[in-house]
Structure formats: structure tokens, C-alpha cells
Amino acid sequence: MLPKGSGGEMRNKIASILAMLAALALLQGQISDAGRTPRQGGKADSANSGVETVDAGPGVRCFSHLDNYLRVRADLKGRETVFHFSGMAYGVTPGDKRRELFAVEGFTIGRVMWDGEDGPYLLEKELLLWQDHRTGEILNKWRNPYTNKDVQALHLGLDPVNQRLVFPEEERSLLPMILPSQRLGKQVVWHRELFPNYPSPLPRRDYPHNSQSDTFQAGEFTQYIVEQSDLDDVRLDSVPAIFTFTEVLPWLPFMEMGDAPGNVILVCRGSKLAGGFQDLPEEVKDFTRQQFPAFTTAPESYTEPNDTPWGSFKRQLDLIRAAQQEILDLMEEEYE
């Protein structure tokens, strides 16, 4: 049976939907603010640093444990800070050798917000891009070595990733345990070990190909390494830092591994960039500007809740499903 409408008209409709899919990453940046609750009055303020100095005598500037944490992670004056990182994603399955899946490159972009006496807040966004581990090219399609199928590579943008670092007086003596660090010779390592475990935003019933379990369970291990001499330099509101992280994750949803046993392990390292976003590699800057423009600047205000990896993937998968369903509906209409 011949279609009711003209072939050209139908192709135009499908092309429009495919354009929506092509703009998926851009939409990711735009919809990441959906459902976020802004904190009233919470705007980044570089004029009021709110630095909690410790009395060390007249004219002597001395920093608290929390101040030093913020000097490592960001800039006490509220200036924008970027950490650039790169590394590899490995696949690990029981009884099999590890496999190199793809390279990883990305960055965090953030700032400290001081809101009068209620602060500080560390406001951040994080973007992870998947690359061909042989050529370094940012991926659009990816051949899954476990299934030998081509899938669309969905990059991971998290917005926001905020920390409210407000502690009552009775808890301030516990800050070295809440924000732990360790002196190693002439260096200091600020570290964090997290083990998130919560109901997955991608339940198996609704996402059988994209979800390994109804529970999201992972391990996240980060380190910020600085020189003690930089921390001792009272002129520095932001200190140079080396950054490493390792994450043990379920199969990434776009891999379409279902409930197959195994894990993805991300191993990355990088550093704080003196020139911020402008110091990122050109291909990363260009891709971000084109596909994730919201990630070219740090957050301006505190919002909640924080974004999550599987929540970000869910938004993208739902957009793809909606576009695919619209194409099917159009085809049914044309051939009725």
C-alpha cells in the first residue's frame, strides 16, 4: 500500500525528529536545571570572601581547615576554577581479562559562594566525554566489544554537583574527619571515599537493556594533592592541585548490557588549570560550546537536589525514546 502523504513530506518530518536527537547533548545542558530548587539570595559573591581566619597575631593571615579545603578545591574569592582530567574506562567481567572500552576526558567547573553568614557553598558542574581510546576522537557511536553492537555514546553532564559546607560550632572540631586530609612528606592529600547505594533511576522493569540492577551501587575515590608550601603561602586564595579519581560503576546505561555481570572502572587524573576554561584542550572547549553550552561557566547560585549519573542518563534515554516513538507514530499515520 502506498503511503497517504508524499515521501518528501514524511522525510522532512523524520529529519526534524532526527535533528532533535542530534541536539540531545545540547538539550542535556538545557534540561539539567529542571526540577532544581534555587536557594533564595544564594548568588556567588566574590567581594565577600567570608574567609574564616584563625587568630595568629596582628597582621597575620591564617586559614582554617575548611578554608584550606576550599583553597584546594576552588578559590576563596569566588573566582571560577576548572579541574581538567583524562583517563580510561575499563570493562571487568568475572573470569575474563579487563578490556579497554574508551578513553575519558572531562572537567569540573566551579566556584565558592559566600552568602553572608550562611556559607560557604561549593558550586560545581561536571562533564565527562567518551573518546575512541585509539584516536582520541570524541565518540558519537561506539562498538560494544561484549555484544559487537553499535550504540549511541551518551556523554555525562552533571549539573549541579554542589556542597553546602555550613557546620554548627559544635561540629567544627570534627572537620578533619568530615573533610579528611593526610600529610605525606612535603605534600598534603585531601581524599574522599564514597559508596553510593540507592534505588536506581533506571529500574530494570522499565529499562531492561540499560539497567543492570534496581539499585545503583558504586564506589568513588578522589584525591587532591597539593604542596604544603603552597598551603603555607598566605597570599594564595587558590592553590595548585593535582586531581585523581577512580570510580567503580555498573555498566553504563548506553552500553545496553542489561543485567550481565561486570563493572566499568574509570581511572583518571588531572590538575587545576591556572587559566580556567580557556586552558582546556581546544577540542574539548569546542565540543562543550557546541553541545553542552551550559557547562562553559560555573553555577551562579545554590540549587538542589544534586544531579546524579543515572539521572542524567535517564533524561537522555527518555528523549531518545520519545523521538523514536514519534517516528513510529508518523510512519503508522503515513501507511494507514
N, C-alpha and C positions, 0 to 999 in steps of 0.2 A: 504494500500500500504506500502511495506517495505521501509525503508529509503535507499537512494543510498549508503551512506557511512557506515562504520562499527560503531556499537554502541559505541565501545571503543574510536574511534577517536572523535566522537561527544562529548562524556563525557569529554574528555581531553580539547576540545575547550571551553566547558562551564565552566569547572573547572578553566581554565585560566582567563575567564572573571570574575568569582566569586572571584578569588584571587584579581583581580583589585578592586572589591567592598570592599573586606576585608581590602585593603590598602587605603581606602578612606580617613581616618583621616590623614594618612601619606602624601597622595597627597595634602590634605588641607594645610599642612605646607609647602609643596614644591611650590604650585602654588600661595601662598599668595603674593609672590613678583612680580607676573606677572602684567605688566602694571604700575609698580611703577617707578617714575622718581627720580633718586638719585640727590641730590644737590652736585655739583662738589666741592671737597675739604672738604665735610662735614664728618669728621670722629671723633669718640669720642676721646677726648684728656684729660686724667686725669692729665697731667703735668701742663696744663694751665687752672686753675680753673676759671679765669675770674670773680672772686667774686667782686661785686660792694660794696666796703666798704664805710661807712659813716664816715666822719672825726669826731672822738670823742676824739682827743688828741693824743699825741705821744705814740706809742706802744700799743694803744688800738684797738682791732679788734671789729668792729661794723657792723651789717648786715642790708641791705636794706629790704624793704617789699618783693621784688622779691627773694632775697637771702633766706629769711625765708621760702617762699613758696617752693623753691627748696630743702631746708633742710628737710622740712616735706615730700615732695613727693619723694625725691631721696637723692642724696649725691653730695655736691658741688664739690668734687674732681673727679666726673665721675665714681665712683665705682658702680658696679651693685647693684640694690636694688629690693627686692621682697616683695610684699604685698600678704599674703595668706588670703583667706576668705572662708566662708561657710554659708549656709543658706537654704532657702526653696523656691520652686516655687509653687505658689497658682493659682488655676483657679477660676475666678469670672464670673458668668453669671447673667443676670437680673432675679430677683425673686428667685434665688437659693442660698443655702449656699455655702460658699467657700469650695474648695476641695484642699487637698494636692496632688500635681501632682508628684513631685520628689524633692529630695534634690539637692542642688547646692554646688559644691566646685570648687575652682579655684585659680588663682593668676594672678597678673600683674608682669612683669619683665621689668625693665627699667634702664636708666641711663641719666645723664645730658651730653650734648655735648656742648663744648665751641669751637667755630670756629673763633679764633682771635677776632676781634672786632664785628663780626656778630654772636651774640648768646645772651643768651643760647637757646638750644633746649632741650625739654624733650622727649626722645625716649622710647617708650614702646610697648610691646606686651601684649595681654590679652587672657587667656584661661579659659573657663567655661565648666565644666564637669557635666553631669547629673547623679545622683545616685538614686538607689532604696531608698526611704525615710524610709524603714523599716530595711533594712540590710546594707545600705551604699555602696553596690556594684555598681561600675561604669556600667552604662547601655549600652547594645548593642541593645536589643529590649525593647519596652515599651508598656504596655497595656493602651490605652487611655480610661479613665473612662467615657468619654462622648459618645464615639462611640463603646466601647467594642471591638476595633480592635487593633491588634498588629502592631506597626510601628517601623521602624529603628530609633533609637535615634541618632541624628546628633549633636555632640558636637560643641561648638562655639569657634573658634580660630580667633582672630582679630590681624592682622599684616600688617601694623603698626598702632599704635594709638599715633601719635606724636603731639607735641605742639611746635610751633615756638613762643618763648617768647621774641621777639625783639620789643621794643617800642621806638618811637621817643621821644626826650627830652620833647616835649610839652605834651605827654601823660603820663609821669611817675608819675605825681601827681595824676592821676586817677587810678593807680594800685590797691589801696584798694577797688575800686569798680569793677575793672575788675577781680581781684583775691580776693574775699571778705573773711574776717575772722571776728570772734566775740570773745571777751574776756568773759569768763564765770567763774568767781571766779579765781581759780588757773590754769585754763585750757584755751586754745585757740582752736576754731573750725574754720577750713578752710572749706568752703562749696561751693557747686555748684549746681544750679538747671537749667536743660536744658530741652527743649521741642522740640525735632527734629520733623520736618514736611517737607517731601519732597516726590517726586514721588517714589513709591516702585520699587526696582529692580525686584520684582516678580509681574508683572501685572496680574490681575485676568484672562484676556483672555488666557494667556499662562500657568498659574499655578493655575487653578481653585480650586484644592484641598489643595493647600499650602498657599494661599494668602487670607487674609481677606478683603483687600482693595487695590485700586490702589495707595493709599497714605500711606506711612509709617509715623505713628504718635505715639509718645511715650512720657514718662516722665522719666527723670533720675535725681536722687537726691543723692549726695555723700557728705560725711563728713570725714574730717581728724582731729582727736582730739589729741592734744599734751599738755604737761605740759609747762606752761610759764617758769618755772625754767630751762627746757631743752633748750628753745629758748634763754634764757639769758646766757647759758653756751657757751662762745665764742670758746671753744675748740672743739665743736661738728660741724662737717661738715654735719652730718645726725642726725636727732633727732628721738627718738622712737615715733611711732604714731599708734593710733587705727583708723581703717577704717570701715565705714559703707556705704552701698548703697541700695537704693530701686529703682526698675525700673518697670514702668507700660508699658506693651507691648501688641501688638496684639498677637493672638495665634501664637506660634512658628511654622514655616512652616512644620516641620516634624510631627506635631500633626495631620495634614490633617483634619483640622476643616472647611476648606472652608471659607465662609463668615458668619458663625454662630456668633451671638453677644456674646461678652465677652472679657475678657482680661487675660493675665498672669501677675502676680505680683511677682517679685523677691525681696526677703528681705534677705540681707546678712550682715555679719560683720566679721572683721578680724584685722590683725595687720601687721606692718612691721617686717620682720624676720631679726634678727641680723646676721644669717649665710647665708642669701640669699637662692638660690635654694636648697642647701643641707639641709636646715631646713624644707623643705616641708615634709608632710607625705610620707612614703615610697611608698604607692600605687599610689599616685599622681605623684611622681617622675618616678616610673616605667612605668606608662601609658604614661606619656609625652615623655619619652625617646623612647618608642616603637612606638607610634602613632603620636606624634607631636614633633619630634626631634628639629625642628627649634625654639621651644619655650623654650628650655633649656638655652638659652642665650638671653641677651638684644640686640636690634638693635645696629649696629656699625656706621650707618650713617643715615642722614636725608633723607627720601623719601616721596613722595606724589603721589596720594592722600591717605588719611587715609582709612583703611578698615572700613566696616560697617557690622552690624549684618546680615541684609538681603542679603547683597552682599556675605558674607561668606556662608550663607545657599544656595544661588543660585548656587555657584560654586559646592557645594556638590550635590545638586539636579540634576544639569546638568550632572555630572559624572555618577550618578545612571541611569539617563535616557539613556545616551549613552551606558552604559553597557547592560541595558535591551534591547535596540534596537538591539545591536549586537547579543544578544542571539536569539532574534526573527528572525533576518536575517539568522543566521546559521540554525535554525530549518526549515525555509522555504526552504533553499538550500537542506537540507538533505532529505526532503519529497517531493521534486518536482518530 
